[in-house]
Amino acid sequence: MSKRTDRIRKKMADGEIIAGIFHYLASPMAAEIMADTGFDFVVVDAEHNPFNPETLLSILLAFRGSDTVPMIRVPWNDPVMIKQVLDMGYEGIVTPQTNTSEQARQAVMACRYPPIGTRGFGPARPGRYYRDGGEYARTANESIICAIQIENVSGAHDIDNIVNVPGIDWILIGRYDMSASVGGWLQVDHPDLWTAMRKIIETANNAGIVAGLPIDDLQRALDIGSKVVYLGTDCSFLQSAADAALARFRETAKRRQ
């Protein structure tokens, strides 16, 4: 088992809250900064950002020597894409729009080798180009973090079945997309949305599955029962630091006039 995922799994088993970020920039240097910051995990967001396979590999290389778990949100719950990024060496998968127990089962199957799943064999890079004697293939099923993201209110309706799918490690919620399914597109404070999200998180926690609501309001995420939280994005950190630097300059320059 990867020492990085072993460490984060122990934290989860001990009931600790784990924290990470989303990575948006197609920059290995930015990824290296994030990898060395000390987050529990970083999720490279390949669903909404312009990454090609070569860039995804370069970003992954930035995590060498770091304790931070490199994860990736794939563009879709697609076994082909999941297989490719796992064979690059990513140690966790987030599948978007995974709203039913059958879709959850598909995600788990793609993340696991037989007999649990259907992932094809070919882990060249994570298996040190087959120099590890098959150790990666023997431990990958227990090591890889399989996280599904529920983004439709139908996921709340099916949550009792979803949590009974073996092999799900995390259940995350996409509140913006889910808002459309309660009749309030982008109305992230819609009461029906919060009722659905609360049901998902409570059911997941009761089933022993780590659940999280990725929002900027950390206290609200914790209050609803999140055990995995997101502290921002590489873009938001860059933007806020730039905004703060410019504001300080303008204030200082104004006082000197």
One Martini backbone bead per residue (centre of mass of N, CA, C, O) as a GRO file, in nm:
protein
  257
    1MET     BB    1   0.098   0.035   0.020
    2SER     BB    2   0.073   0.347   0.018
    3LYS     BB    3   0.190   0.572   0.241
    4ARG     BB    4  -0.008   0.796   0.181
    5THR     BB    5  -0.277   0.631   0.195
    6ASP     BB    6  -0.223   0.509   0.469
    7ARG     BB    7  -0.231   0.776   0.627
    8ILE     BB    8  -0.519   0.871   0.540
    9ARG     BB    9  -0.671   0.616   0.635
   10LYS     BB   10  -0.603   0.645   0.933
   11LYS     BB   11  -0.741   0.910   0.977
   12MET     BB   12  -1.022   0.812   0.900
   13ALA     BB   13  -1.038   0.580   1.111
   14ASP     BB   14  -0.994   0.804   1.353
   15GLY     BB   15  -1.188   1.061   1.265
   16GLU     BB   16  -1.047   1.254   1.096
   17ILE     BB   17  -1.002   1.549   0.940
   18ILE     BB   18  -0.965   1.616   0.599
   19ALA     BB   19  -0.742   1.811   0.375
   20GLY     BB   20  -0.788   2.004   0.066
   21ILE     BB   21  -0.762   2.052  -0.293
   22PHE     BB   22  -0.792   2.214  -0.596
   23HIS     BB   23  -0.651   2.168  -0.927
   24TYR     BB   24  -0.629   2.388  -1.226
   25LEU     BB   25  -0.346   2.420  -1.321
   26ALA     BB   26  -0.123   2.368  -1.605
   27SER     BB   27   0.114   2.325  -1.354
   28PRO     BB   28   0.379   2.174  -1.208
   29MET     BB   29   0.476   2.406  -1.023
   30ALA     BB   30   0.210   2.448  -0.874
   31ALA     BB   31   0.191   2.155  -0.775
   32GLU     BB   32   0.451   2.160  -0.605
   33ILE     BB   33   0.356   2.368  -0.403
   34MET     BB   34   0.107   2.205  -0.306
   35ALA     BB   35   0.257   1.942  -0.224
   36ASP     BB   36   0.447   2.114  -0.001
   37THR     BB   37   0.231   2.228   0.211
   38GLY     BB   38   0.039   1.972   0.363
   39PHE     BB   39  -0.176   1.835   0.247
   40ASP     BB   40  -0.351   1.546   0.220
   41PHE     BB   41  -0.473   1.653  -0.061
   42VAL     BB   42  -0.493   1.658  -0.430
   43VAL     BB   43  -0.722   1.769  -0.685
   44VAL     BB   44  -0.726   1.713  -1.009
   45ASP     BB   45  -0.918   1.903  -1.249
   46ALA     BB   46  -1.028   1.722  -1.539
   47GLU     BB   47  -1.322   1.825  -1.595
   48HIS     BB   48  -1.271   2.172  -1.627
   49ASN     BB   49  -0.976   2.139  -1.751
   50PRO     BB   50  -0.675   2.180  -1.964
   51PHE     BB   51  -0.590   1.852  -2.001
   52ASN     BB   52  -0.338   1.641  -2.080
   53PRO     BB   53  -0.163   1.358  -2.035
   54GLU     BB   54   0.117   1.495  -2.008
   55THR     BB   55   0.034   1.698  -1.788
   56LEU     BB   56  -0.065   1.495  -1.578
   57LEU     BB   57   0.214   1.366  -1.544
   58SER     BB   58   0.374   1.619  -1.461
   59ILE     BB   59   0.207   1.676  -1.209
   60LEU     BB   60   0.262   1.408  -1.066
   61LEU     BB   61   0.575   1.444  -1.039
   62ALA     BB   62   0.544   1.678  -0.818
   63PHE     BB   63   0.485   1.443  -0.578
   64ARG     BB   64   0.761   1.369  -0.532
   65GLY     BB   65   0.827   1.340  -0.184
   66SER     BB   66   0.535   1.360  -0.096
   67ASP     BB   67   0.255   1.327   0.137
   68THR     BB   68   0.063   1.399  -0.079
   69VAL     BB   69  -0.228   1.304  -0.230
   70PRO     BB   70  -0.282   1.215  -0.562
   71MET     BB   71  -0.561   1.332  -0.733
   72ILE     BB   72  -0.859   1.279  -0.958
   73ARG     BB   73  -1.089   1.442  -1.166
   74VAL     BB   74  -1.268   1.313  -1.390
   75PRO     BB   75  -1.471   1.383  -1.658
   76TRP     BB   76  -1.580   1.081  -1.610
   77ASN     BB   77  -1.744   0.770  -1.558
   78ASP     BB   78  -1.464   0.624  -1.700
   79PRO     BB   79  -1.277   0.344  -1.740
   80VAL     BB   80  -1.062   0.450  -1.936
   81MET     BB   81  -0.966   0.701  -1.779
   82ILE     BB   82  -0.912   0.565  -1.511
   83LYS     BB   83  -0.694   0.371  -1.608
   84GLN     BB   84  -0.490   0.580  -1.712
   85VAL     BB   85  -0.440   0.742  -1.440
   86LEU     BB   86  -0.359   0.498  -1.269
   87ASP     BB   87  -0.115   0.420  -1.463
   88MET     BB   88   0.040   0.681  -1.384
   89GLY     BB   89  -0.026   0.711  -1.035
   90TYR     BB   90  -0.277   0.774  -0.922
   91GLU     BB   91  -0.441   0.753  -0.577
   92GLY     BB   92  -0.714   0.898  -0.680
   93ILE     BB   93  -1.073   0.907  -0.737
   94VAL     BB   94  -1.311   1.129  -0.905
   95THR     BB   95  -1.659   1.100  -0.977
   96PRO     BB   96  -1.883   1.242  -1.161
   97GLN     BB   97  -2.211   1.200  -1.170
   98THR     BB   98  -2.280   0.991  -0.909
   99ASN     BB   99  -2.634   0.902  -0.852
  100THR     BB  100  -2.608   0.584  -0.832
  101SER     BB  101  -2.547   0.262  -0.756
  102GLU     BB  102  -2.453   0.182  -1.041
  103GLN     BB  103  -2.247   0.411  -1.078
  104ALA     BB  104  -2.081   0.340  -0.829
  105ARG     BB  105  -2.004   0.055  -0.922
  106GLN     BB  106  -1.850   0.145  -1.173
  107ALA     BB  107  -1.629   0.302  -1.025
  108VAL     BB  108  -1.517   0.072  -0.856
  109MET     BB  109  -1.449  -0.125  -1.086
  110ALA     BB  110  -1.238   0.072  -1.224
  111CYS     BB  111  -1.043   0.082  -0.953
  112ARG     BB  112  -1.039  -0.239  -0.964
  113TYR     BB  113  -0.922  -0.538  -0.943
  114PRO     BB  114  -0.935  -0.845  -0.971
  115PRO     BB  115  -1.234  -0.963  -0.838
  116ILE     BB  116  -1.369  -0.680  -0.779
  117GLY     BB  117  -1.296  -0.579  -1.069
  118THR     BB  118  -1.198  -0.436  -1.420
  119ARG     BB  119  -0.916  -0.364  -1.419
  120GLY     BB  120  -0.656  -0.339  -1.612
  121PHE     BB  121  -0.343  -0.457  -1.687
  122GLY     BB  122  -0.073  -0.178  -1.664
  123PRO     BB  123   0.144  -0.069  -1.419
  124ALA     BB  124   0.415   0.069  -1.497
  125ARG     BB  125   0.479   0.319  -1.319
  126PRO     BB  126   0.367   0.231  -1.028
  127GLY     BB  127   0.555  -0.048  -1.083
  128ARG     BB  128   0.837   0.032  -1.185
  129TYR     BB  129   0.830  -0.113  -1.453
  130TYR     BB  130   0.804  -0.411  -1.314
  131ARG     BB  131   1.011  -0.407  -1.048
  132ASP     BB  132   0.799  -0.490  -0.797
  133GLY     BB  133   0.673  -0.787  -0.836
  134GLY     BB  134   0.351  -0.698  -0.805
  135GLU     BB  135   0.283  -0.510  -0.560
  136TYR     BB  136   0.083  -0.310  -0.672
  137ALA     BB  137  -0.140  -0.513  -0.762
  138ARG     BB  138  -0.180  -0.633  -0.466
  139THR     BB  139  -0.248  -0.323  -0.326
  140ALA     BB  140  -0.445  -0.131  -0.487
  141ASN     BB  141  -0.731  -0.196  -0.370
  142GLU     BB  142  -0.641  -0.071  -0.079
  143SER     BB  143  -0.523   0.216  -0.184
  144ILE     BB  144  -0.722   0.328  -0.360
  145ILE     BB  145  -0.921   0.612  -0.392
  146CYS     BB  146  -1.282   0.605  -0.394
  147ALA     BB  147  -1.462   0.881  -0.529
  148ILE     BB  148  -1.782   1.012  -0.519
  149GLN     BB  149  -2.010   1.238  -0.702
  150ILE     BB  150  -2.291   1.402  -0.603
  151GLU     BB  151  -2.523   1.599  -0.851
  152ASN     BB  152  -2.811   1.484  -0.757
  153VAL     BB  153  -3.107   1.428  -0.595
  154SER     BB  154  -3.112   1.122  -0.663
  155GLY     BB  155  -2.886   1.051  -0.459
  156ALA     BB  156  -3.064   1.086  -0.207
  157HIS     BB  157  -3.276   0.866  -0.286
  158ASP     BB  158  -3.017   0.637  -0.322
  159ILE     BB  159  -2.825   0.629  -0.065
  160ASP     BB  160  -2.883   0.350   0.066
  161ASN     BB  161  -2.756   0.199  -0.182
  162ILE     BB  162  -2.482   0.335  -0.219
  163VAL     BB  163  -2.354   0.258   0.071
  164ASN     BB  164  -2.373  -0.065  -0.025
  165VAL     BB  165  -2.126  -0.023  -0.198
  166PRO     BB  166  -1.846  -0.172  -0.240
  167GLY     BB  167  -1.552   0.055  -0.222
  168ILE     BB  168  -1.633   0.316  -0.095
  169ASP     BB  169  -1.470   0.597   0.050
  170TRP     BB  170  -1.614   0.850  -0.086
  171ILE     BB  171  -1.858   1.126  -0.046
  172LEU     BB  172  -1.949   1.374  -0.264
  173ILE     BB  173  -2.061   1.717  -0.333
  174GLY     BB  174  -2.244   1.893  -0.599
  175ARG     BB  175  -2.418   2.181  -0.553
  176TYR     BB  176  -2.456   2.324  -0.822
  177ASP     BB  177  -2.581   2.094  -0.988
  178MET     BB  178  -2.797   2.013  -0.774
  179SER     BB  179  -2.969   2.273  -0.783
  180ALA     BB  180  -3.120   2.205  -1.049
  181SER     BB  181  -3.278   1.944  -0.923
  182VAL     BB  182  -3.450   2.164  -0.721
  183GLY     BB  183  -3.514   2.440  -0.890
  184GLY     BB  184  -3.213   2.614  -0.821
  185TRP     BB  185  -3.002   2.748  -1.005
  186LEU     BB  186  -2.734   2.837  -0.801
  187GLN     BB  187  -2.903   2.790  -0.525
  188VAL     BB  188  -2.709   2.715  -0.246
  189ASP     BB  189  -2.962   2.788  -0.025
  190HIS     BB  190  -3.157   2.583  -0.082
  191PRO     BB  191  -3.351   2.388   0.118
  192ASP     BB  192  -3.362   2.125  -0.059
  193LEU     BB  193  -3.060   2.097  -0.089
  194TRP     BB  194  -2.989   2.070   0.217
  195THR     BB  195  -3.157   1.822   0.268
  196ALA     BB  196  -3.004   1.637   0.071
  197MET     BB  197  -2.715   1.674   0.180
  198ARG     BB  198  -2.769   1.584   0.469
  199LYS     BB  199  -2.858   1.297   0.398
  200ILE     BB  200  -2.598   1.202   0.265
  201ILE     BB  201  -2.400   1.252   0.502
  202GLU     BB  202  -2.543   1.094   0.724
  203THR     BB  203  -2.550   0.819   0.578
  204ALA     BB  204  -2.249   0.789   0.533
  205ASN     BB  205  -2.153   0.812   0.825
  206ASN     BB  206  -2.327   0.566   0.927
  207ALA     BB  207  -2.161   0.373   0.710
  208GLY     BB  208  -1.844   0.464   0.717
  209ILE     BB  209  -1.833   0.709   0.513
  210VAL     BB  210  -1.673   0.948   0.372
  211ALA     BB  211  -1.779   1.292   0.385
  212GLY     BB  212  -1.840   1.585   0.155
  213LEU     BB  213  -1.850   1.956   0.136
  214PRO     BB  214  -1.745   2.165  -0.117
  215ILE     BB  215  -1.672   2.462   0.054
  216ASP     BB  216  -1.577   2.777   0.173
  217ASP     BB  217  -1.748   2.713   0.430
  218LEU     BB  218  -1.613   2.547   0.677
  219GLN     BB  219  -1.817   2.549   0.910
  220ARG     BB  220  -2.057   2.441   0.744
  221ALA     BB  221  -1.928   2.175   0.663
  222LEU     BB  222  -1.895   2.072   0.957
  223ASP     BB  223  -2.193   2.100   1.053
  224ILE     BB  224  -2.296   1.877   0.835
  225GLY     BB  225  -2.043   1.641   0.856
  226SER     BB  226  -1.771   1.678   0.743
  227LYS     BB  227  -1.459   1.476   0.678
  228VAL     BB  228  -1.409   1.636   0.409
  229VAL     BB  229  -1.209   1.916   0.301
  230TYR     BB  230  -1.200   2.234   0.130
  231LEU     BB  231  -0.961   2.521   0.094
  232GLY     BB  232  -0.949   2.533  -0.226
  233THR     BB  233  -0.743   2.680  -0.481
  234ASP     BB  234  -0.487   2.769  -0.668
  235CYS     BB  235  -0.636   3.012  -0.790
  236SER     BB  236  -0.742   3.143  -0.525
  237PHE     BB  237  -0.463   3.193  -0.402
  238LEU     BB  238  -0.351   3.371  -0.625
  239GLN     BB  239  -0.574   3.583  -0.625
  240SER     BB  240  -0.568   3.670  -0.324
  241ALA     BB  241  -0.268   3.755  -0.319
  242ALA     BB  242  -0.285   3.966  -0.544
  243ASP     BB  243  -0.506   4.142  -0.423
  244ALA     BB  244  -0.357   4.203  -0.156
  245ALA     BB  245  -0.105   4.336  -0.277
  246LEU     BB  246  -0.253   4.565  -0.427
  247ALA     BB  247  -0.399   4.685  -0.182
  248ARG     BB  248  -0.145   4.758  -0.023
  249PHE     BB  249  -0.024   4.945  -0.227
  250ARG     BB  250  -0.257   5.151  -0.251
  251GLU     BB  251  -0.258   5.230   0.046
  252THR     BB  252   0.037   5.323   0.066
  253ALA     BB  253   0.032   5.529  -0.168
  254LYS     BB  254  -0.194   5.709  -0.052
  255ARG     BB  255  -0.038   5.797   0.212
  256ARG     BB  256   0.206   5.942   0.031
  257GLN     BB  257   0.031   6.181  -0.115
   0.00000   0.00000   0.00000
